[in-house]
Amino acid sequence: MKIKGAIFDLDGTLFDSMPAWDNIGADYLRRYGVTPPSDLDETLKPLSFAQCAQYFIDEFGIARTMSEIISEINTMVEDKYRYDILLKPYALEILEKLKYLDVKMCVATAMDYTLACVALKRTGIFSYFDFVMTCGDINCDKDTPEFFLIAAEKLSFDPKDIMVLEDSLHAIKSAKEAGFIVIGVYDESSEEDTQEISKYSDIYITSFKEMEDYL
């Protein structure tokens, strides 16, 4: 597979970080005396930080601004990113291989920019990427192809020459619609979507070790 660029998601793709987000929305609502609905995790799953904050305000009357909610949630999870969260197995080896092949790489994530950089630097992979792009930075979410097209423009390559590595179905659909080479990455948090993710992915992997067969 000949590619010129690669766009990496972080949570659930490069990082084994999704457990850090388990119950974070419910825990946040309880801080304000709100009993979280049983389907809260499913509702929040495809949303960016900003969308989650707006949802809390609209649905539960949380008397905080969007920026305050985002800041408070960041504080709840920051230590996990600063000290605990690890790369997925063989992720570093794949980054090394792509660097050797002169593939231009970036991170495109719904995560807060500061948190993303903290985790990337702590795990020693920040320098592999030309830039880190977040939904908040460009005011665009991963449920639209435009998000990935902006990343492609920053990489200066056509989508057909770029692979997108993602674990979330909604992001995979968007990247596919935009004409990228889509690599679906298994994560336990999206296991129930495995069949659909495989359907929309050009390649589906359960471990980064499998990528060695395609590079």
C-alpha positions as CSV (number, residue, x, y, z in Angstrom):
1,M,0.0,0.0,0.0
2,K,1.6,3.3,-1.1
3,I,0.6,6.3,0.9
4,K,1.9,9.8,1.4
5,G,0.1,10.7,4.6
6,A,-1.5,9.2,7.7
7,I,-4.1,10.7,10.0
8,F,-4.2,9.1,13.4
9,D,-7.0,9.3,16.0
10,L,-5.8,9.1,19.6
11,D,-8.5,7.7,22.0
12,G,-9.1,4.1,21.2
13,T,-6.7,4.1,18.3
14,L,-3.1,5.1,19.3
15,F,-3.9,5.2,23.0
16,D,-5.5,2.5,25.1
17,S,-7.4,5.3,26.7
18,M,-11.1,4.6,26.5
19,P,-11.3,3.1,30.0
20,A,-10.3,6.5,31.3
21,W,-13.5,7.8,29.9
22,D,-15.7,5.1,31.4
23,N,-18.4,6.8,33.5
24,I,-16.8,10.2,33.2
25,G,-20.0,11.8,31.9
26,A,-22.1,10.1,34.7
27,D,-19.6,11.1,37.3
28,Y,-19.7,14.7,36.1
29,L,-23.5,14.9,36.2
30,R,-23.5,13.4,39.8
31,R,-21.3,16.3,40.9
32,Y,-24.3,18.6,40.1
33,G,-26.9,16.3,41.7
34,V,-28.2,14.9,38.4
35,T,-29.0,11.2,38.1
36,P,-27.5,10.1,34.8
37,P,-29.7,8.2,32.3
38,S,-28.9,4.6,31.6
39,D,-28.0,5.3,28.0
40,L,-25.7,8.3,28.7
41,D,-22.5,6.6,27.5
42,E,-24.0,5.7,24.2
43,T,-25.3,9.3,23.7
44,L,-22.0,10.8,24.5
45,K,-19.9,8.4,22.5
46,P,-19.9,10.2,19.1
47,L,-19.8,13.8,20.6
48,S,-16.9,16.1,20.9
49,F,-16.1,17.9,24.2
50,A,-18.0,21.0,23.0
51,Q,-21.0,18.9,22.0
52,C,-21.0,17.0,25.3
53,A,-20.9,20.3,27.2
54,Q,-23.8,21.7,25.2
55,Y,-25.8,18.5,25.8
56,F,-25.3,18.7,29.6
57,I,-26.5,22.3,29.5
58,D,-29.5,21.7,27.2
59,E,-30.7,18.3,28.7
60,F,-29.9,18.6,32.3
61,G,-29.8,22.4,33.0
62,I,-26.2,22.4,34.2
63,A,-25.6,26.0,35.1
64,R,-22.1,26.3,33.7
65,T,-20.8,27.7,30.5
66,M,-19.5,25.3,27.8
67,S,-15.9,26.4,28.5
68,E,-16.4,25.8,32.2
69,I,-17.8,22.3,31.6
70,I,-15.0,21.4,29.3
71,S,-12.4,22.6,31.8
72,E,-14.0,20.7,34.6
73,I,-14.1,17.4,32.6
74,N,-10.5,18.0,31.5
75,T,-9.5,18.3,35.2
76,M,-11.2,15.0,36.0
77,V,-9.2,13.1,33.4
78,E,-6.0,15.1,33.1
79,D,-4.1,13.0,35.6
80,K,-4.9,9.8,33.7
81,Y,-3.4,11.3,30.5
82,R,-0.5,12.9,32.4
83,Y,0.6,9.7,34.2
84,D,-1.3,6.5,33.3
85,I,-2.5,6.1,29.7
86,L,-0.3,3.9,27.5
87,L,0.1,3.4,23.8
88,K,-1.6,0.4,22.2
89,P,0.8,-2.5,21.5
90,Y,3.0,-2.1,18.4
91,A,1.8,1.5,17.8
92,L,5.3,2.8,18.3
93,E,6.7,0.3,15.8
94,I,4.2,1.4,13.2
95,L,5.1,5.0,13.7
96,E,8.7,4.1,13.2
97,K,8.0,2.2,10.0
98,L,5.9,5.1,8.6
99,K,8.6,7.6,9.5
100,Y,11.2,5.3,7.7
101,L,8.9,5.3,4.7
102,D,8.8,9.1,4.8
103,V,5.0,9.2,5.4
104,K,3.8,12.6,6.7
105,M,1.7,12.0,9.8
106,C,-0.7,14.0,12.0
107,V,-3.0,13.6,14.9
108,A,-6.7,14.5,14.4
109,T,-8.7,14.1,17.6
110,A,-11.8,15.2,19.5
111,M,-9.6,15.4,22.6
112,D,-8.6,18.7,24.1
113,Y,-5.4,20.0,22.5
114,T,-3.5,20.3,25.8
115,L,-4.4,16.8,27.0
116,A,-3.5,15.4,23.6
117,C,-0.1,17.0,23.7
118,V,0.6,16.0,27.3
119,A,-0.1,12.3,26.4
120,L,1.8,12.4,23.2
121,K,4.9,13.9,24.8
122,R,4.8,11.6,27.9
123,T,4.6,8.5,25.6
124,G,7.5,9.8,23.5
125,I,5.6,10.1,20.1
126,F,4.9,13.8,19.8
127,S,7.8,14.3,17.4
128,Y,6.5,11.8,14.9
129,F,3.6,14.2,13.9
130,D,3.7,17.3,11.8
131,F,0.7,18.8,13.7
132,V,-2.1,18.0,16.1
133,M,-5.5,19.0,15.1
134,T,-8.6,19.0,17.3
135,C,-12.3,19.4,16.8
136,G,-12.2,22.4,19.1
137,D,-9.4,24.1,17.2
138,I,-11.2,24.1,13.8
139,N,-14.8,24.2,15.1
140,C,-15.6,21.0,13.2
141,D,-16.5,17.5,14.4
142,K,-15.6,14.0,13.2
143,D,-19.2,13.2,12.1
144,T,-18.6,15.3,9.0
145,P,-16.1,14.6,6.1
146,E,-15.0,18.2,6.3
147,F,-13.0,17.4,9.5
148,F,-10.7,15.0,7.6
149,L,-10.5,17.1,4.5
150,I,-9.1,20.0,6.6
151,A,-6.5,17.6,7.9
152,A,-5.7,16.5,4.4
153,E,-5.3,20.1,3.3
154,K,-2.8,20.6,6.2
155,L,-0.9,17.6,5.1
156,S,-0.9,18.9,1.5
157,F,-2.0,15.6,0.0
158,D,-5.2,14.3,-1.7
159,P,-7.4,12.0,0.4
160,K,-6.7,9.1,-1.9
161,D,-3.1,9.3,-0.8
162,I,-3.8,9.4,2.9
163,M,-4.8,6.7,5.3
164,V,-7.0,7.5,8.3
165,L,-6.7,5.2,11.3
166,E,-9.8,5.3,13.5
167,D,-11.7,3.2,15.9
168,S,-15.1,5.0,15.9
169,L,-17.8,4.1,13.4
170,H,-19.0,7.7,12.9
171,A,-15.5,9.0,12.2
172,I,-14.8,6.0,9.9
173,K,-17.9,6.8,7.9
174,S,-16.9,10.4,7.5
175,A,-13.4,9.6,6.4
176,K,-14.7,7.0,3.9
177,E,-17.2,9.5,2.5
178,A,-14.4,12.0,2.0
179,G,-12.4,9.5,-0.1
180,F,-9.6,8.4,2.3
181,I,-8.0,5.0,2.7
182,V,-9.6,4.0,6.0
183,I,-8.0,1.7,8.5
184,G,-10.4,0.5,11.1
185,V,-8.7,-0.2,14.4
186,Y,-10.3,-2.5,17.0
187,D,-11.0,-1.1,20.4
188,E,-13.1,-2.7,23.1
189,S,-15.2,0.4,23.5
190,S,-16.5,0.1,19.9
191,E,-16.7,-3.7,19.8
192,E,-20.5,-3.7,19.2
193,D,-19.8,-1.8,16.0
194,T,-17.2,-4.2,14.7
195,Q,-19.3,-5.5,11.8
196,E,-20.2,-2.0,10.6
197,I,-16.6,-0.7,11.1
198,S,-15.3,-3.6,9.0
199,K,-17.8,-2.8,6.3
200,Y,-16.8,0.8,5.9
201,S,-13.0,0.2,6.4
202,D,-10.6,-0.6,3.5
203,I,-8.6,-2.6,6.1
204,Y,-9.7,-3.7,9.6
205,I,-7.0,-4.6,12.1
206,T,-7.3,-5.9,15.7
207,S,-3.6,-5.0,16.4
208,F,-1.1,-2.6,15.0
209,K,1.1,-5.6,14.4
210,E,-1.2,-6.5,11.5
211,M,-0.3,-3.2,9.8
212,E,3.2,-4.6,9.0
213,D,1.5,-6.7,6.3
214,Y,0.3,-3.6,4.5
215,L,3.3,-1.3,4.6
